[in-house]
Amino acid sequence: MAEKWKPVRNAALTLCLLCLFSGIYPEEVLGKKVTLDVLIYTGSSWDGEAGGLDGFFEEAEQAFEKQFPEIGIQIERGIVESEFREILAERFLLGREPDLFLIPEEEFRLYGGGGSLMDLGSLTGDAKDGIYAPLLEGCRLDGTLYALPLLADPQLICVNYSLLHSLSLVTPGRNWTWSDFHQISRKAAQDTDQDGIIDLFGAVGYDWRMAAVSNGVKLERDMDENSPDAAVQAAVRFAASLEALSGDWTPSGREFEDGHAAFLPMRSSEYRRYSIYPRSVEKYSDFSWSCVEMPAGPSGSNASETELLRMGISNRTSHRKEAAQFLEFLATDPDIQRKIFFYSDALPAFRTAVREEAEEDRRIDYEMLDRVLSQAFVQKP
């Protein structure tokens, strides 16, 4: 019997000796566990109160490693957003960049157009069909998919319902338009004490760029109000007509906070932040309010500009398959995407996560947010 096992014993001894002299562990010879390096930043304006994005990635790491034990995730935390770009650039220059990393909004074209990001075109499976189409499109450059969106923060417009009701004015409905917006704002703007100065206002903080997006303009960062585009000029005129309703006074968000304005543009992250107790008592607690879609221009829709948090993969990674698995897990696993609600004030990029939240949390109009994300406009750097 001993003779029978002698060849096996000799092979095992040989393997151990090879490992001893080469510095390789036996598990690396038999099948090395892949470890992915992931670089993220902390301190984002999207962070919630439960650990922020750090907490989200920590939960995702644990869930992924449980499902895929052959792949390890090593996340580097503690880098603040303001220092992240410089650190990431230095890592690339030294050839020591992470396998996966968050991509700052203004750096997306730099890394994608510069060949630093892996082409994710092969990842167009059924799972990615669940990502809101405009958000996925916002991760393409010249038709190539270079990242996946993890969360989104669209622009909304906040409505002071108490003020409108006190003035017997109609409230915005679904699919409302510039005409509706202007009519309500004109009636809301009033000089209540008859001193010649407007002290109730229609819209505050609404600008021509918001109007342009809702008028069908594919806004670009270098585009200004002097653009000859007819839809842009219509947006400039409309924004100016709203501003003129305030007379010589230029109201700010303070007027809305004090309950003296009907409308205020607001990011969805702020909408969620101040809609739920206890933070709901910090602002806008003296009147009834909520948020709705942006009003549609004559050449557009109820679209609004949306910011994204993108993640990409280094084009030089030696673990392309495993990195793609983890990125797809982050962006398309419904349970992980729903964690966005707990760890962030922004919204998941995965449609199912938003729609499931709509069924459970009635304090916020998630059905409206679903419509907003379905027609979002993502401006590319």
Contacts in CASP RR format, 6 or more apart in sequence:
PFRMAT RR
TARGET T0000
AUTHOR 0000-0000-0000
METHOD contacts of the structure
MODEL  1
MAEKWKPVRNAALTLCLLCLFSGIYPEEVLGKKVTLDVLIYTGSSWDGEA
GGLDGFFEEAEQAFEKQFPEIGIQIERGIVESEFREILAERFLLGREPDL
FLIPEEEFRLYGGGGSLMDLGSLTGDAKDGIYAPLLEGCRLDGTLYALPL
LADPQLICVNYSLLHSLSLVTPGRNWTWSDFHQISRKAAQDTDQDGIIDL
FGAVGYDWRMAAVSNGVKLERDMDENSPDAAVQAAVRFAASLEALSGDWT
PSGREFEDGHAAFLPMRSSEYRRYSIYPRSVEKYSDFSWSCVEMPAGPSG
SNASETELLRMGISNRTSHRKEAAQFLEFLATDPDIQRKIFFYSDALPAF
RTAVREEAEEDRRIDYEMLDRVLSQAFVQKP
15 26 0 8 1.000
15 29 0 8 1.000
16 26 0 8 1.000
18 24 0 8 1.000
18 29 0 8 1.000
19 25 0 8 1.000
19 26 0 8 1.000
19 29 0 8 1.000
27 33 0 8 1.000
33 70 0 8 1.000
33 71 0 8 1.000
33 72 0 8 1.000
34 70 0 8 1.000
34 71 0 8 1.000
34 72 0 8 1.000
34 319 0 8 1.000
34 322 0 8 1.000
35 71 0 8 1.000
35 72 0 8 1.000
35 73 0 8 1.000
35 74 0 8 1.000
36 71 0 8 1.000
36 72 0 8 1.000
36 73 0 8 1.000
36 74 0 8 1.000
36 99 0 8 1.000
36 100 0 8 1.000
36 319 0 8 1.000
36 322 0 8 1.000
36 323 0 8 1.000
36 326 0 8 1.000
37 74 0 8 1.000
37 76 0 8 1.000
37 98 0 8 1.000
37 99 0 8 1.000
37 100 0 8 1.000
38 57 0 8 1.000
38 73 0 8 1.000
38 74 0 8 1.000
38 75 0 8 1.000
38 76 0 8 1.000
38 98 0 8 1.000
38 99 0 8 1.000
38 100 0 8 1.000
38 101 0 8 1.000
38 326 0 8 1.000
39 75 0 8 1.000
39 76 0 8 1.000
39 79 0 8 1.000
39 84 0 8 1.000
39 87 0 8 1.000
39 88 0 8 1.000
39 91 0 8 1.000
39 97 0 8 1.000
39 98 0 8 1.000
39 100 0 8 1.000
39 101 0 8 1.000
39 102 0 8 1.000
40 53 0 8 1.000
40 54 0 8 1.000
40 57 0 8 1.000
40 75 0 8 1.000
40 76 0 8 1.000
40 77 0 8 1.000
40 79 0 8 1.000
40 101 0 8 1.000
40 102 0 8 1.000
41 53 0 8 1.000
41 78 0 8 1.000
41 79 0 8 1.000
41 80 0 8 1.000
41 81 0 8 1.000
41 83 0 8 1.000
41 84 0 8 1.000
41 102 0 8 1.000
42 52 0 8 1.000
42 53 0 8 1.000
42 54 0 8 1.000
42 77 0 8 1.000
42 78 0 8 1.000
42 79 0 8 1.000
42 80 0 8 1.000
42 81 0 8 1.000
43 52 0 8 1.000
43 53 0 8 1.000
43 80 0 8 1.000
43 81 0 8 1.000
44 52 0 8 1.000
44 53 0 8 1.000
44 81 0 8 1.000
44 309 0 8 1.000
45 269 0 8 1.000
46 52 0 8 1.000
46 53 0 8 1.000
46 151 0 8 1.000
46 153 0 8 1.000
46 269 0 8 1.000
46 309 0 8 1.000
46 344 0 8 1.000
46 345 0 8 1.000
46 346 0 8 1.000
47 53 0 8 1.000
47 343 0 8 1.000
47 344 0 8 1.000
47 345 0 8 1.000
48 273 0 8 1.000
48 343 0 8 1.000
48 344 0 8 1.000
48 345 0 8 1.000
50 342 0 8 1.000
50 343 0 8 1.000
51 343 0 8 1.000
52 343 0 8 1.000
52 344 0 8 1.000
53 309 0 8 1.000
53 343 0 8 1.000
53 344 0 8 1.000
54 77 0 8 1.000
54 78 0 8 1.000
55 343 0 8 1.000
56 339 0 8 1.000
56 340 0 8 1.000
56 342 0 8 1.000
56 343 0 8 1.000
56 344 0 8 1.000
57 75 0 8 1.000
57 77 0 8 1.000
58 75 0 8 1.000
59 336 0 8 1.000
59 339 0 8 1.000
59 343 0 8 1.000
60 329 0 8 1.000
60 330 0 8 1.000
60 336 0 8 1.000
60 339 0 8 1.000
61 73 0 8 1.000
61 75 0 8 1.000
63 329 0 8 1.000
63 333 0 8 1.000
63 335 0 8 1.000
63 336 0 8 1.000
64 71 0 8 1.000
64 73 0 8 1.000
64 326 0 8 1.000
64 329 0 8 1.000
65 71 0 8 1.000
65 72 0 8 1.000
65 73 0 8 1.000
67 329 0 8 1.000
68 325 0 8 1.000
71 322 0 8 1.000
71 325 0 8 1.000
71 326 0 8 1.000
73 326 0 8 1.000
76 98 0 8 1.000
79 87 0 8 1.000
81 104 0 8 1.000
84 102 0 8 1.000
84 104 0 8 1.000
85 104 0 8 1.000
85 107 0 8 1.000
88 97 0 8 1.000
88 101 0 8 1.000
88 104 0 8 1.000
88 107 0 8 1.000
91 97 0 8 1.000
91 98 0 8 1.000
92 116 0 8 1.000
92 314 0 8 1.000
95 316 0 8 1.000
97 116 0 8 1.000
97 314 0 8 1.000
97 316 0 8 1.000
98 314 0 8 1.000
99 313 0 8 1.000
99 314 0 8 1.000
99 317 0 8 1.000
99 319 0 8 1.000
99 323 0 8 1.000
100 311 0 8 1.000
100 312 0 8 1.000
100 313 0 8 1.000
100 314 0 8 1.000
100 317 0 8 1.000
100 323 0 8 1.000
100 326 0 8 1.000
100 327 0 8 1.000
101 311 0 8 1.000
101 312 0 8 1.000
101 314 0 8 1.000
102 309 0 8 1.000
102 310 0 8 1.000
102 311 0 8 1.000
102 312 0 8 1.000
103 111 0 8 1.000
103 117 0 8 1.000
103 147 0 8 1.000
103 310 0 8 1.000
103 311 0 8 1.000
103 312 0 8 1.000
105 307 0 8 1.000
105 308 0 8 1.000
105 310 0 8 1.000
105 381 0 8 1.000
106 381 0 8 1.000
107 381 0 8 1.000
108 141 0 8 1.000
108 146 0 8 1.000
108 147 0 8 1.000
108 310 0 8 1.000
108 380 0 8 1.000
108 381 0 8 1.000
109 141 0 8 1.000
109 380 0 8 1.000
109 381 0 8 1.000
110 116 0 8 1.000
110 381 0 8 1.000
111 117 0 8 1.000
111 146 0 8 1.000
112 141 0 8 1.000
112 146 0 8 1.000
113 141 0 8 1.000
113 142 0 8 1.000
113 146 0 8 1.000
115 315 0 8 1.000
116 314 0 8 1.000
116 315 0 8 1.000
117 146 0 8 1.000
117 147 0 8 1.000
117 312 0 8 1.000
117 313 0 8 1.000
117 314 0 8 1.000
117 315 0 8 1.000
118 146 0 8 1.000
118 312 0 8 1.000
118 313 0 8 1.000
118 314 0 8 1.000
118 315 0 8 1.000
118 317 0 8 1.000
118 320 0 8 1.000
118 323 0 8 1.000
118 324 0 8 1.000
119 144 0 8 1.000
119 145 0 8 1.000
119 146 0 8 1.000
119 315 0 8 1.000
120 145 0 8 1.000
120 146 0 8 1.000
120 147 0 8 1.000
120 148 0 8 1.000
120 312 0 8 1.000
120 313 0 8 1.000
120 324 0 8 1.000
120 327 0 8 1.000
121 144 0 8 1.000
121 145 0 8 1.000
122 324 0 8 1.000
123 145 0 8 1.000
123 148 0 8 1.000
123 324 0 8 1.000
123 327 0 8 1.000
123 328 0 8 1.000
124 145 0 8 1.000
127 328 0 8 1.000
127 332 0 8 1.000
128 136 0 8 1.000
128 148 0 8 1.000
128 328 0 8 1.000
128 331 0 8 1.000
128 332 0 8 1.000
130 332 0 8 1.000
130 350 0 8 1.000
130 351 0 8 1.000
130 352 0 8 1.000
131 148 0 8 1.000
131 149 0 8 1.000
131 331 0 8 1.000
131 332 0 8 1.000
131 349 0 8 1.000
131 350 0 8 1.000
131 351 0 8 1.000
132 149 0 8 1.000
132 152 0 8 1.000
132 349 0 8 1.000
132 350 0 8 1.000
132 351 0 8 1.000
132 373 0 8 1.000
132 374 0 8 1.000
132 376 0 8 1.000
133 374 0 8 1.000
134 306 0 8 1.000
134 373 0 8 1.000
134 374 0 8 1.000
134 375 0 8 1.000
134 376 0 8 1.000
134 377 0 8 1.000
134 378 0 8 1.000
135 149 0 8 1.000
135 152 0 8 1.000
135 306 0 8 1.000
135 308 0 8 1.000
135 349 0 8 1.000
135 373 0 8 1.000
135 376 0 8 1.000
135 378 0 8 1.000
136 145 0 8 1.000
136 148 0 8 1.000
136 149 0 8 1.000
137 378 0 8 1.000
138 149 0 8 1.000
138 308 0 8 1.000
138 378 0 8 1.000
138 380 0 8 1.000
139 145 0 8 1.000
139 146 0 8 1.000
139 147 0 8 1.000
139 148 0 8 1.000
139 149 0 8 1.000
139 308 0 8 1.000
139 310 0 8 1.000
140 146 0 8 1.000
141 380 0 8 1.000
146 312 0 8 1.000
147 310 0 8 1.000
147 311 0 8 1.000
147 312 0 8 1.000
148 310 0 8 1.000
148 311 0 8 1.000
148 312 0 8 1.000
148 327 0 8 1.000
148 328 0 8 1.000
148 330 0 8 1.000
148 331 0 8 1.000
148 332 0 8 1.000
148 349 0 8 1.000
149 308 0 8 1.000
149 309 0 8 1.000
149 310 0 8 1.000
149 331 0 8 1.000
149 349 0 8 1.000
150 309 0 8 1.000
150 310 0 8 1.000
150 311 0 8 1.000
150 330 0 8 1.000
150 331 0 8 1.000
150 340 0 8 1.000
150 348 0 8 1.000
150 349 0 8 1.000
151 308 0 8 1.000
151 309 0 8 1.000
151 340 0 8 1.000
151 344 0 8 1.000
151 346 0 8 1.000
151 347 0 8 1.000
151 348 0 8 1.000
151 349 0 8 1.000
152 268 0 8 1.000
152 306 0 8 1.000
152 307 0 8 1.000
152 308 0 8 1.000
152 309 0 8 1.000
152 346 0 8 1.000
152 347 0 8 1.000
152 348 0 8 1.000
152 349 0 8 1.000
152 373 0 8 1.000
152 376 0 8 1.000
153 267 0 8 1.000
153 268 0 8 1.000
153 269 0 8 1.000
153 306 0 8 1.000
153 307 0 8 1.000
153 308 0 8 1.000
153 346 0 8 1.000
153 347 0 8 1.000
154 267 0 8 1.000
154 268 0 8 1.000
154 304 0 8 1.000
154 305 0 8 1.000
154 306 0 8 1.000
154 307 0 8 1.000
154 347 0 8 1.000
154 369 0 8 1.000
154 372 0 8 1.000
154 373 0 8 1.000
154 376 0 8 1.000
155 210 0 8 1.000
155 213 0 8 1.000
155 265 0 8 1.000
155 266 0 8 1.000
155 267 0 8 1.000
155 268 0 8 1.000
155 294 0 8 1.000
155 304 0 8 1.000
155 305 0 8 1.000
155 306 0 8 1.000
156 265 0 8 1.000
156 266 0 8 1.000
156 267 0 8 1.000
156 268 0 8 1.000
156 271 0 8 1.000
156 291 0 8 1.000
156 292 0 8 1.000
156 293 0 8 1.000
156 294 0 8 1.000
156 304 0 8 1.000
156 372 0 8 1.000
157 203 0 8 1.000
157 206 0 8 1.000
157 263 0 8 1.000
157 264 0 8 1.000
157 265 0 8 1.000
157 266 0 8 1.000
157 291 0 8 1.000
157 292 0 8 1.000
157 293 0 8 1.000
157 294 0 8 1.000
157 295 0 8 1.000
158 256 0 8 1.000
158 263 0 8 1.000
158 264 0 8 1.000
158 265 0 8 1.000
158 266 0 8 1.000
158 271 0 8 1.000
158 284 0 8 1.000
158 289 0 8 1.000
158 290 0 8 1.000
158 291 0 8 1.000
159 171 0 8 1.000
159 172 0 8 1.000
159 262 0 8 1.000
159 263 0 8 1.000
159 289 0 8 1.000
159 290 0 8 1.000
159 291 0 8 1.000
159 292 0 8 1.000
160 256 0 8 1.000
160 259 0 8 1.000
160 261 0 8 1.000
160 262 0 8 1.000
160 263 0 8 1.000
160 264 0 8 1.000
160 287 0 8 1.000
160 288 0 8 1.000
160 289 0 8 1.000
161 171 0 8 1.000
161 287 0 8 1.000
161 288 0 8 1.000
161 289 0 8 1.000
161 290 0 8 1.000
162 259 0 8 1.000
162 287 0 8 1.000
162 288 0 8 1.000
162 289 0 8 1.000
163 188 0 8 1.000
163 200 0 8 1.000
163 259 0 8 1.000
163 260 0 8 1.000
163 261 0 8 1.000
163 262 0 8 1.000
163 287 0 8 1.000
164 170 0 8 1.000
164 171 0 8 1.000
164 184 0 8 1.000
164 188 0 8 1.000
164 262 0 8 1.000
165 171 0 8 1.000
165 288 0 8 1.000
167 187 0 8 1.000
167 188 0 8 1.000
167 190 0 8 1.000
167 200 0 8 1.000
169 184 0 8 1.000
169 187 0 8 1.000
169 188 0 8 1.000
169 262 0 8 1.000
170 184 0 8 1.000
172 180 0 8 1.000
172 181 0 8 1.000
172 184 0 8 1.000
172 292 0 8 1.000
172 295 0 8 1.000
173 180 0 8 1.000
173 292 0 8 1.000
174 293 0 8 1.000
174 368 0 8 1.000
174 371 0 8 1.000
175 296 0 8 1.000
175 302 0 8 1.000
176 292 0 8 1.000
176 293 0 8 1.000
176 295 0 8 1.000
176 296 0 8 1.000
176 302 0 8 1.000
177 295 0 8 1.000
177 296 0 8 1.000
177 297 0 8 1.000
177 298 0 8 1.000
178 211 0 8 1.000
178 214 0 8 1.000
178 215 0 8 1.000
178 238 0 8 1.000
178 295 0 8 1.000
178 296 0 8 1.000
178 297 0 8 1.000
178 298 0 8 1.000
180 295 0 8 1.000
181 203 0 8 1.000
181 242 0 8 1.000
181 263 0 8 1.000
181 295 0 8 1.000
182 238 0 8 1.000
182 241 0 8 1.000
182 242 0 8 1.000
184 202 0 8 1.000
184 262 0 8 1.000
184 263 0 8 1.000
185 202 0 8 1.000
185 203 0 8 1.000
185 242 0 8 1.000
185 245 0 8 1.000
185 262 0 8 1.000
185 263 0 8 1.000
186 202 0 8 1.000
186 245 0 8 1.000
188 200 0 8 1.000
188 201 0 8 1.000
188 202 0 8 1.000
188 261 0 8 1.000
188 262 0 8 1.000
189 198 0 8 1.000
189 200 0 8 1.000
189 201 0 8 1.000
189 202 0 8 1.000
189 245 0 8 1.000
189 246 0 8 1.000
190 198 0 8 1.000
190 199 0 8 1.000
190 200 0 8 1.000
191 197 0 8 1.000
191 198 0 8 1.000
191 199 0 8 1.000
191 200 0 8 1.000
192 199 0 8 1.000
192 200 0 8 1.000
193 199 0 8 1.000
197 248 0 8 1.000
197 249 0 8 1.000
198 245 0 8 1.000
198 246 0 8 1.000
198 247 0 8 1.000
198 249 0 8 1.000
199 260 0 8 1.000
200 260 0 8 1.000
200 261 0 8 1.000
200 262 0 8 1.000
201 245 0 8 1.000
201 246 0 8 1.000
201 251 0 8 1.000
201 255 0 8 1.000
201 260 0 8 1.000
201 261 0 8 1.000
201 262 0 8 1.000
202 242 0 8 1.000
202 245 0 8 1.000
202 246 0 8 1.000
202 261 0 8 1.000
202 262 0 8 1.000
202 263 0 8 1.000
203 242 0 8 1.000
203 245 0 8 1.000
203 261 0 8 1.000
203 262 0 8 1.000
203 263 0 8 1.000
203 264 0 8 1.000
204 246 0 8 1.000
204 251 0 8 1.000
204 252 0 8 1.000
204 253 0 8 1.000
204 255 0 8 1.000
204 256 0 8 1.000
204 261 0 8 1.000
204 263 0 8 1.000
204 264 0 8 1.000
205 251 0 8 1.000
205 252 0 8 1.000
205 253 0 8 1.000
205 264 0 8 1.000
205 265 0 8 1.000
206 239 0 8 1.000
206 242 0 8 1.000
206 263 0 8 1.000
206 265 0 8 1.000
207 239 0 8 1.000
208 225 0 8 1.000
208 232 0 8 1.000
208 235 0 8 1.000
208 236 0 8 1.000
208 238 0 8 1.000
208 239 0 8 1.000
208 240 0 8 1.000
209 219 0 8 1.000
209 235 0 8 1.000
209 305 0 8 1.000
210 239 0 8 1.000
210 265 0 8 1.000
210 294 0 8 1.000
210 304 0 8 1.000
210 305 0 8 1.000
211 234 0 8 1.000
211 235 0 8 1.000
211 236 0 8 1.000
211 238 0 8 1.000
211 239 0 8 1.000
211 297 0 8 1.000
212 219 0 8 1.000
212 223 0 8 1.000
212 231 0 8 1.000
212 232 0 8 1.000
212 235 0 8 1.000
212 236 0 8 1.000
213 219 0 8 1.000
213 294 0 8 1.000
213 303 0 8 1.000
213 304 0 8 1.000
213 305 0 8 1.000
213 377 0 8 1.000
214 235 0 8 1.000
214 294 0 8 1.000
214 295 0 8 1.000
214 296 0 8 1.000
214 297 0 8 1.000
214 300 0 8 1.000
214 301 0 8 1.000
214 302 0 8 1.000
214 303 0 8 1.000
214 304 0 8 1.000
215 231 0 8 1.000
215 232 0 8 1.000
215 234 0 8 1.000
215 235 0 8 1.000
215 238 0 8 1.000
215 297 0 8 1.000
215 298 0 8 1.000
215 299 0 8 1.000
215 300 0 8 1.000
216 231 0 8 1.000
216 297 0 8 1.000
216 299 0 8 1.000
216 300 0 8 1.000
216 301 0 8 1.000
216 303 0 8 1.000
217 223 0 8 1.000
217 229 0 8 1.000
217 231 0 8 1.000
217 232 0 8 1.000
217 235 0 8 1.000
218 377 0 8 1.000
219 305 0 8 1.000
219 377 0 8 1.000
219 379 0 8 1.000
220 379 0 8 1.000
221 379 0 8 1.000
221 381 0 8 1.000
223 229 0 8 1.000
223 232 0 8 1.000
225 232 0 8 1.000
225 236 0 8 1.000
227 233 0 8 1.000
231 299 0 8 1.000
231 300 0 8 1.000
234 297 0 8 1.000
234 298 0 8 1.000
234 299 0 8 1.000
238 297 0 8 1.000
243 250 0 8 1.000
251 260 0 8 1.000
251 261 0 8 1.000
253 261 0 8 1.000
253 264 0 8 1.000
255 261 0 8 1.000
256 263 0 8 1.000
256 264 0 8 1.000
256 284 0 8 1.000
257 283 0 8 1.000
257 284 0 8 1.000
259 284 0 8 1.000
259 286 0 8 1.000
259 287 0 8 1.000
266 291 0 8 1.000
267 307 0 8 1.000
268 291 0 8 1.000
268 346 0 8 1.000
268 347 0 8 1.000
268 369 0 8 1.000
268 372 0 8 1.000
269 344 0 8 1.000
269 345 0 8 1.000
269 346 0 8 1.000
269 347 0 8 1.000
270 345 0 8 1.000
271 291 0 8 1.000
271 364 0 8 1.000
272 345 0 8 1.000
272 346 0 8 1.000
272 347 0 8 1.000
272 364 0 8 1.000
273 279 0 8 1.000
273 345 0 8 1.000
274 280 0 8 1.000
274 282 0 8 1.000
274 283 0 8 1.000
274 284 0 8 1.000
275 290 0 8 1.000
275 363 0 8 1.000
275 364 0 8 1.000
276 363 0 8 1.000
276 364 0 8 1.000
290 365 0 8 1.000
291 365 0 8 1.000
291 368 0 8 1.000
292 368 0 8 1.000
293 302 0 8 1.000
293 304 0 8 1.000
293 368 0 8 1.000
293 371 0 8 1.000
293 372 0 8 1.000
294 302 0 8 1.000
294 303 0 8 1.000
294 304 0 8 1.000
295 302 0 8 1.000
296 302 0 8 1.000
296 303 0 8 1.000
301 375 0 8 1.000
302 371 0 8 1.000
302 372 0 8 1.000
302 375 0 8 1.000
303 375 0 8 1.000
303 376 0 8 1.000
303 377 0 8 1.000
304 372 0 8 1.000
304 376 0 8 1.000
304 377 0 8 1.000
305 376 0 8 1.000
305 377 0 8 1.000
305 378 0 8 1.000
305 379 0 8 1.000
306 372 0 8 1.000
306 373 0 8 1.000
306 376 0 8 1.000
306 377 0 8 1.000
306 378 0 8 1.000
307 378 0 8 1.000
308 349 0 8 1.000
308 378 0 8 1.000
309 346 0 8 1.000
311 327 0 8 1.000
311 330 0 8 1.000
311 331 0 8 1.000
312 327 0 8 1.000
313 320 0 8 1.000
313 323 0 8 1.000
313 324 0 8 1.000
313 327 0 8 1.000
314 323 0 8 1.000
317 323 0 8 1.000
329 336 0 8 1.000
330 336 0 8 1.000
331 337 0 8 1.000
331 349 0 8 1.000
331 350 0 8 1.000
332 350 0 8 1.000
333 350 0 8 1.000
334 350 0 8 1.000
334 352 0 8 1.000
334 353 0 8 1.000
334 356 0 8 1.000
337 348 0 8 1.000
337 349 0 8 1.000
337 350 0 8 1.000
337 352 0 8 1.000
337 353 0 8 1.000
338 348 0 8 1.000
338 353 0 8 1.000
338 356 0 8 1.000
338 357 0 8 1.000
340 346 0 8 1.000
340 347 0 8 1.000
340 348 0 8 1.000
340 353 0 8 1.000
341 348 0 8 1.000
341 353 0 8 1.000
341 357 0 8 1.000
341 361 0 8 1.000
347 354 0 8 1.000
347 369 0 8 1.000
347 373 0 8 1.000
348 354 0 8 1.000
349 373 0 8 1.000
351 370 0 8 1.000
351 373 0 8 1.000
351 374 0 8 1.000
354 366 0 8 1.000
354 369 0 8 1.000
354 370 0 8 1.000
354 373 0 8 1.000
355 366 0 8 1.000
355 370 0 8 1.000
357 366 0 8 1.000
358 366 0 8 1.000
358 367 0 8 1.000
358 369 0 8 1.000
358 370 0 8 1.000
END
